[in-house]
């Protein structure tokens, strides 16, 4: 019965009954301390800020011996540096009689000075009339903390993954929206293209057929001048039809990468002058001026002469088409590279007209395929909206640029930049031979196999 009463006292946290003699109290106290150690629970008694008692579980937990802990001037060094001030303040407040939570988490610093030991402490007053201090039970929660930290990191990773996936979904949705808008736009372009091309094909065919029928119906009744005029119209409309078909074929070849460039060293001045001479008669016939000025007689680059001629011809054709008064000025000169850090020179070809000009909102789309500035103008002026697009593809191929500036009602300036070259660009095979990565025999063999 006496043993049971003492056990009940321990469970209720009350002091041992008076009838329990000192020997029994000592036995029960030792059993309690041993049980806590067996369970891995630390037990310390702190009096006057010093350890008055430590059990073996505390020593095993911290790496200190019992003598080392009892010999400390204060209990504070056992705690992790980040926790020392907080633990000391709580101890002072508790000793002074302030009531607050008796169980809290903190951390010890292992004797090796490196390891942090997360612990949960339960603090109670030392129940003794002759001693003033606290009894502290300690439980190592490092493993739990590690698991919690792993869970926290996993949750952070999951949150980041969630954020990343949400961003990917948003980006993908944005891409799909753009792609959908692009498809709608391309569908509209296709519809416009079919409408424009069918008109451009039908118009010259109608003219050719009509004048051919007139001549056949009244064969021998027309004078020579009338026949010449009819044949001239048929010839002009045939050229127009041929240009449209050539543009469509060029577009298909550029898109498929099957266009033959036939590059060679060319004098750009001569090519531009030839294009100007070709169009001079058409400008005179329309009552417009066409001037050409060059800063030099020779400006070389490597390109297909027919393709550069095609670009200049497209620009002159547009100038002729959209200019009613005044004329077109063509200028060619050398300029610095359009980007910093390059010593490369560029050949600048500018075509300035005094035509209707281009609205600012249309400038960004002027080089798009099948694009017409205005549908009414598209019907007033011949063309399928391919010339400028093809011209840009050609200039891009030669590492150049084509730009436009315009003021509605005052005309436009188209500028073409081509890199100046004094000698042909070396082919990849030649470079590999020079670097010693390929022999001439191997190069010839490879080219033969390719052909």
C-alpha positions as CSV (number, residue, x, y, z in Angstrom):
1,X,0.0,0.0,0.0
2,X,2.8,2.4,0.8
3,X,4.4,1.8,-2.5
4,X,1.2,2.4,-4.3
5,X,0.6,5.7,-2.5
6,X,4.1,6.9,-3.5
7,X,3.4,5.9,-7.2
8,X,0.1,7.9,-7.0
9,X,2.0,10.8,-5.7
10,X,4.4,10.7,-8.7
11,X,1.5,10.5,-11.1
12,X,-0.3,13.5,-9.6
13,X,2.9,15.5,-9.3
14,X,2.4,15.9,-5.5
15,X,5.1,15.6,-3.0
16,X,5.7,12.2,-1.3
17,X,3.4,11.5,1.6
18,X,4.7,12.2,5.1
19,X,4.4,8.5,6.0
20,X,6.9,7.7,3.2
21,X,10.3,7.5,5.0
22,X,13.4,9.0,3.5
23,X,14.7,5.6,2.3
24,X,11.6,5.0,0.3
25,X,11.8,8.5,-1.2
26,X,15.3,7.9,-2.2
27,X,14.5,4.6,-3.9
28,X,11.5,6.1,-5.8
29,X,13.6,9.1,-6.9
30,X,16.3,6.7,-8.2
31,X,13.8,4.6,-10.0
32,X,12.2,7.7,-11.6
33,X,15.6,9.0,-12.8
34,X,16.6,5.5,-14.1
35,X,13.3,5.2,-16.0
36,X,13.7,8.6,-17.7
37,X,17.2,7.6,-18.8
38,X,16.0,4.3,-20.1
39,X,13.4,6.1,-22.2
40,X,16.1,8.4,-23.6
41,X,14.7,11.3,-21.7
42,X,17.1,13.8,-20.2
43,X,16.7,15.1,-16.7
44,X,18.5,18.1,-15.2
45,X,18.0,20.2,-12.1
46,X,19.1,23.8,-12.2
47,X,19.9,25.8,-9.1
48,X,21.4,29.3,-9.2
49,X,21.8,29.0,-13.0
50,X,24.0,26.0,-12.6
51,X,23.4,22.3,-13.2
52,X,22.8,20.6,-9.8
53,X,22.0,17.3,-11.4
54,X,22.2,15.7,-14.8
55,X,21.3,12.1,-15.8
56,X,23.1,9.9,-18.3
57,X,20.6,10.5,-21.1
58,X,21.6,14.2,-21.1
59,X,25.3,13.2,-21.2
60,X,24.7,10.8,-24.1
61,X,22.6,13.4,-25.9
62,X,25.2,16.3,-25.7
63,X,28.5,14.4,-25.6
64,X,29.5,16.0,-22.2
65,X,30.4,14.0,-19.1
66,X,28.5,14.4,-15.9
67,X,31.5,16.1,-14.3
68,X,31.8,18.6,-17.2
69,X,28.2,19.7,-17.0
70,X,28.2,20.0,-13.3
71,X,31.4,22.0,-13.5
72,X,30.0,24.7,-15.8
73,X,29.6,28.2,-14.3
74,X,26.2,28.4,-15.8
75,X,23.8,26.2,-17.7
76,X,23.7,28.6,-20.7
77,X,26.8,27.2,-22.7
78,X,24.9,23.9,-23.2
79,X,22.4,25.6,-25.4
80,X,22.9,26.6,-29.1
81,X,24.2,30.2,-29.5
82,X,21.0,31.1,-31.3
83,X,19.0,30.0,-28.3
84,X,21.0,31.1,-25.3
85,X,19.6,34.6,-24.8
86,X,16.0,33.4,-25.1
87,X,16.5,30.4,-22.7
88,X,18.2,32.6,-20.1
89,X,15.4,35.2,-20.3
90,X,12.7,32.6,-19.9
91,X,14.6,31.1,-16.9
92,X,14.9,34.5,-15.2
93,X,11.2,35.2,-15.7
94,X,10.2,31.8,-14.4
95,X,12.3,32.0,-11.3
96,X,10.9,35.5,-10.6
97,X,7.4,33.9,-10.5
98,X,6.0,34.7,-13.9
99,X,3.6,32.1,-15.2
100,X,3.8,30.9,-18.9
101,X,4.1,27.7,-20.9
102,X,6.2,25.1,-19.3
103,X,6.9,23.1,-22.4
104,X,8.8,24.6,-25.4
105,X,11.3,23.7,-28.1
106,X,14.9,24.9,-28.1
107,X,18.3,23.5,-29.1
108,X,21.5,22.3,-27.5
109,X,25.0,22.6,-29.0
110,X,26.9,19.3,-29.0
111,X,30.3,19.2,-27.2
112,X,32.0,19.0,-30.7
113,X,30.8,22.5,-31.3
114,X,29.2,21.6,-34.6
115,X,26.0,19.6,-34.2
116,X,22.8,21.3,-33.3
117,X,20.5,19.1,-31.2
118,X,16.8,20.1,-31.3
119,X,15.1,19.3,-28.0
120,X,11.7,19.7,-26.3
121,X,11.9,20.8,-22.7
122,X,9.3,20.5,-19.9
123,X,10.1,22.8,-16.9
124,X,8.8,22.6,-13.4
125,X,9.7,24.2,-10.1
126,X,11.9,22.1,-7.8
127,X,9.5,21.2,-4.9
128,X,11.7,21.4,-1.9
129,X,11.5,23.8,1.0
130,X,15.2,24.0,1.2
131,X,16.1,24.3,-2.5
132,X,15.2,26.9,-5.1
133,X,15.4,25.9,-8.7
134,X,13.8,24.0,-11.6
135,X,13.5,20.5,-12.8
136,X,13.8,20.0,-16.6
137,X,13.0,17.0,-18.6
138,X,14.5,16.9,-22.1
139,X,13.5,14.9,-25.2
140,X,15.6,14.8,-28.3
141,X,13.4,15.8,-31.3
142,X,16.2,16.1,-33.8
143,X,14.9,13.3,-35.9
144,X,11.4,14.7,-35.9
145,X,12.8,18.1,-36.8
146,X,14.7,16.6,-39.7
147,X,11.6,14.9,-40.9
148,X,9.6,18.2,-40.5
149,X,12.4,20.0,-42.4
150,X,12.3,17.4,-45.2
151,X,8.5,17.7,-45.3
152,X,8.9,21.5,-45.4
153,X,11.4,21.3,-48.3
154,X,9.2,18.8,-50.1
155,X,6.3,21.2,-49.7
156,X,8.4,24.1,-51.0
157,X,9.5,21.9,-53.9
158,X,5.9,21.0,-54.6
159,X,4.9,24.6,-54.3
160,X,7.6,25.6,-56.7
161,X,6.6,22.8,-59.0
162,X,3.0,24.0,-58.8
163,X,4.0,27.5,-59.5
164,X,6.2,26.3,-62.4
165,X,3.4,24.1,-63.8
166,X,0.9,27.0,-63.5
167,X,3.3,29.3,-65.3
168,X,3.9,26.6,-68.0
169,X,0.1,26.3,-68.4
170,X,-0.3,30.1,-68.6
171,X,2.6,30.4,-71.1
172,X,1.2,27.5,-73.1
173,X,-2.3,29.0,-73.1
174,X,-0.7,32.3,-74.2
175,X,1.1,30.5,-77.0
176,X,-2.0,28.8,-78.1
177,X,-3.9,32.0,-78.1
178,X,-1.2,33.6,-80.2
179,X,-1.1,30.6,-82.4
180,X,-4.9,30.7,-82.8
181,X,-4.8,34.5,-83.6
182,X,-2.0,33.7,-86.1
183,X,-4.1,31.0,-87.7
184,X,-7.1,33.3,-87.9
185,X,-4.8,35.9,-89.4
186,X,-3.2,33.4,-91.8
187,X,-6.7,32.2,-92.8
188,X,-7.6,35.8,-93.6
189,X,-4.4,36.3,-95.5
190,X,-5.1,33.1,-97.5
191,X,-8.6,34.4,-98.3
192,X,-7.2,37.8,-99.3
193,X,-4.5,36.1,-101.3
194,X,-7.0,33.9,-103.2
195,X,-9.2,37.0,-103.9
196,X,-6.2,39.1,-105.0
197,X,-4.5,36.4,-107.1
198,X,-7.7,35.4,-108.7
199,X,-8.3,39.0,-109.6
200,X,-4.7,39.5,-110.8
201,X,-4.9,36.4,-112.9
202,X,-8.4,37.1,-114.3
203,X,-7.7,40.7,-115.2
204,X,-4.8,40.1,-117.7
205,X,-6.4,36.9,-119.0
206,X,-9.6,38.9,-119.7
207,X,-7.7,41.6,-121.5
208,X,-5.7,39.1,-123.5
209,X,-8.7,37.1,-124.5
210,X,-10.8,40.2,-125.3
211,X,-8.3,41.9,-127.6
212,X,-7.4,38.5,-129.2
213,X,-11.1,37.9,-130.0
214,X,-11.5,41.5,-131.4
215,X,-8.6,40.9,-133.7
216,X,-9.8,37.4,-134.7
217,X,-13.4,38.5,-135.3
218,X,-12.4,41.5,-137.4
219,X,-9.3,40.0,-139.0
220,X,-8.0,42.2,-141.8
221,X,-10.4,45.0,-140.9
222,X,-8.1,46.9,-138.5
223,X,-5.3,49.2,-139.7
224,X,-1.7,48.5,-138.7
225,X,-1.7,51.1,-135.9
226,X,-4.8,49.6,-134.2
227,X,-3.4,46.1,-134.5
228,X,-0.1,47.2,-133.0
229,X,-2.0,48.8,-130.1
230,X,-4.0,45.7,-129.5
231,X,-0.9,43.5,-129.6
232,X,0.9,45.9,-127.3
233,X,-1.9,45.5,-124.7
234,X,-1.8,41.7,-125.1
235,X,2.0,41.7,-124.7
236,X,1.8,44.0,-121.6
237,X,-0.9,41.9,-119.9
238,X,1.1,38.7,-120.7
239,X,4.1,40.3,-119.0
240,X,2.0,41.1,-116.0
241,X,0.7,37.6,-115.8
242,X,4.2,36.2,-116.1
243,X,5.4,38.4,-113.3
244,X,2.6,37.2,-111.0
245,X,3.4,33.6,-111.8
246,X,7.1,34.2,-111.2
247,X,6.4,35.8,-107.9
248,X,4.3,32.9,-106.7
249,X,6.9,30.4,-107.9
250,X,9.7,32.4,-106.1
251,X,7.7,32.4,-102.9
252,X,7.3,28.6,-103.0
253,X,11.0,28.1,-103.7
254,X,12.0,30.4,-100.9
255,X,9.7,28.7,-98.4
256,X,10.9,25.2,-99.4
257,X,14.6,26.3,-99.5
258,X,15.0,25.1,-103.0
259,X,15.7,28.4,-104.7
260,X,18.9,28.6,-106.7
261,X,20.8,31.7,-105.8
262,X,23.8,31.5,-108.2
263,X,25.9,33.9,-106.2
264,X,28.9,35.7,-107.7
265,X,30.9,38.9,-107.1
266,X,28.8,41.7,-108.5
267,X,29.1,45.5,-108.8
268,X,25.9,46.6,-107.1
269,X,26.1,50.0,-108.8
270,X,25.9,48.4,-112.3
271,X,22.9,46.2,-111.2
272,X,21.0,49.2,-109.8
273,X,21.8,51.3,-112.9
274,X,20.5,48.5,-115.1
275,X,17.2,48.4,-113.2
276,X,16.8,52.2,-113.4
277,X,17.5,52.1,-117.2
278,X,14.9,49.3,-117.5
279,X,12.2,51.4,-115.8
280,X,13.1,54.8,-117.4
281,X,10.7,54.4,-120.3
282,X,7.7,53.6,-118.0
283,X,8.4,56.7,-115.9
284,X,8.6,58.9,-119.0
285,X,5.4,57.5,-120.3
286,X,3.6,58.3,-117.0
287,X,5.1,61.8,-116.9
288,X,7.3,61.1,-113.8
289,X,11.0,61.8,-113.2
290,X,13.5,59.0,-112.4
291,X,17.0,60.0,-111.2
292,X,20.0,57.9,-110.2
293,X,23.0,59.0,-108.1
294,X,25.9,57.0,-106.9
295,X,28.7,57.9,-104.5
296,X,31.1,55.7,-106.5
297,X,31.4,53.5,-109.7
298,X,32.2,50.3,-107.9
299,X,30.6,48.8,-104.8
300,X,31.1,45.0,-104.6
301,X,29.2,42.3,-102.8
302,X,28.6,38.6,-103.4
303,X,25.0,37.9,-104.5
304,X,23.0,36.7,-107.4
305,X,22.7,39.7,-109.8
306,X,19.2,38.7,-110.9
307,X,18.0,38.6,-107.3
308,X,19.4,42.1,-106.4
309,X,17.9,43.4,-109.7
310,X,14.6,41.8,-108.7
311,X,14.6,43.7,-105.3
312,X,15.4,47.1,-107.0
313,X,12.9,46.4,-109.7
314,X,10.2,45.7,-107.1
315,X,10.9,49.0,-105.3
316,X,10.9,51.0,-108.6
317,X,7.7,49.2,-109.6
318,X,6.0,50.3,-106.4
319,X,7.3,53.8,-106.8
320,X,5.9,54.0,-110.3
321,X,2.6,52.4,-109.2
322,X,1.9,54.7,-106.3
323,X,3.3,58.0,-107.5
324,X,1.1,60.3,-109.6
325,X,3.2,63.5,-109.5
326,X,6.9,64.2,-109.0
327,X,9.1,61.1,-109.4
328,X,11.5,58.7,-107.8
329,X,15.1,59.2,-106.7
330,X,17.5,56.3,-106.4
331,X,20.7,56.8,-104.4
332,X,23.6,54.4,-103.6
333,X,26.5,54.9,-101.3
334,X,28.6,53.2,-98.6
335,X,27.7,53.5,-94.9
336,X,28.9,52.2,-91.6
337,X,27.5,49.0,-90.1
338,X,24.0,49.5,-88.6
339,X,25.1,47.8,-85.3
340,X,27.9,48.7,-82.9
341,X,31.2,46.9,-82.6
342,X,31.5,46.1,-86.3
343,X,34.0,47.6,-88.8
344,X,32.0,46.1,-91.7
345,X,30.8,48.5,-94.4
346,X,27.4,48.3,-96.0
347,X,26.1,49.3,-99.4
348,X,23.0,51.5,-99.0
349,X,20.4,51.6,-101.8
350,X,17.6,54.1,-101.2
351,X,14.5,54.6,-103.3
352,X,12.6,57.8,-102.5
353,X,9.3,58.5,-104.1
354,X,6.8,61.4,-103.9
355,X,3.7,59.1,-103.9
356,X,0.8,58.6,-101.6
357,X,2.9,57.4,-98.7
358,X,2.1,54.7,-96.1
359,X,0.1,55.2,-92.9
360,X,2.1,54.7,-89.8
361,X,0.0,51.8,-88.5
362,X,0.7,49.9,-91.8
363,X,4.5,50.2,-91.7
364,X,5.0,47.2,-89.5
365,X,3.1,44.9,-91.9
366,X,4.3,46.3,-95.2
367,X,6.7,43.4,-95.8
368,X,4.2,40.7,-94.9
369,X,3.2,38.3,-97.7
370,X,0.0,39.1,-99.7
371,X,-0.4,42.3,-97.7
372,X,-2.0,45.2,-99.4
373,X,-2.0,48.7,-97.8
374,X,-5.5,49.2,-98.8
375,X,-8.0,46.9,-100.5
376,X,-9.3,49.8,-102.6
377,X,-5.8,50.5,-103.7
378,X,-5.3,46.8,-104.2
379,X,-8.0,46.9,-106.8
380,X,-6.9,50.2,-108.3
381,X,-3.3,49.1,-108.6
382,X,-2.1,45.8,-109.9
383,X,-0.1,43.4,-107.8
384,X,-0.6,40.5,-105.4
385,X,1.3,41.9,-102.4
386,X,4.3,39.6,-102.9
387,X,7.0,41.9,-104.2
388,X,8.1,43.5,-100.9
389,X,7.9,40.2,-99.0
390,X,10.0,38.4,-101.6
391,X,12.5,41.3,-101.6
392,X,12.8,41.1,-97.8
393,X,13.5,37.3,-98.0
394,X,16.2,38.0,-100.6
395,X,17.9,40.7,-98.6
396,X,17.7,38.6,-95.4
397,X,19.4,35.8,-97.2
398,X,22.4,38.1,-97.9
399,X,22.7,39.2,-94.3
400,X,21.3,42.6,-95.2
401,X,18.3,44.7,-94.1
402,X,15.4,46.4,-95.9
403,X,13.5,49.2,-94.1
404,X,10.9,51.8,-94.9
405,X,10.1,55.3,-93.7
406,X,7.0,57.1,-94.9
407,X,4.8,60.2,-94.4
408,X,1.2,59.8,-95.8
409,X,0.8,62.3,-98.6
410,X,4.5,63.0,-98.9
411,X,5.9,59.7,-100.2
412,X,8.2,56.9,-98.9
413,X,11.8,56.0,-98.6
414,X,12.8,52.3,-99.0
415,X,16.4,51.5,-97.9
416,X,18.3,48.3,-98.7
417,X,21.6,47.5,-96.9
418,X,24.0,44.9,-98.3
419,X,27.3,44.0,-96.8
420,X,30.3,45.2,-98.9
421,X,32.7,42.5,-99.9
422,X,36.0,42.7,-101.8
423,X,36.2,39.0,-102.3
424,X,33.8,36.0,-102.2
425,X,32.8,34.5,-98.9
426,X,34.6,31.2,-98.2
427,X,32.5,28.1,-98.4
428,X,32.3,25.8,-95.4
429,X,34.4,23.1,-97.1
430,X,37.2,25.7,-97.8
431,X,37.2,26.8,-94.2
432,X,37.5,23.1,-93.0
433,X,40.4,22.5,-95.4
434,X,42.2,25.7,-94.1
435,X,41.7,24.5,-90.5
436,X,43.1,21.1,-91.3
437,X,39.9,19.4,-90.4
438,X,39.5,18.1,-94.0
439,X,41.8,17.3,-96.9
440,X,41.1,18.6,-100.4
441,X,40.7,15.0,-101.5
442,X,38.1,14.3,-98.8
443,X,36.3,17.5,-99.8
444,X,36.2,16.6,-103.5
445,X,34.9,13.1,-102.6
446,X,32.2,14.5,-100.3
447,X,31.0,16.9,-103.0
448,X,30.9,14.2,-105.6
449,X,28.8,12.0,-103.3
450,X,26.5,14.9,-102.6
451,X,26.0,15.6,-106.3
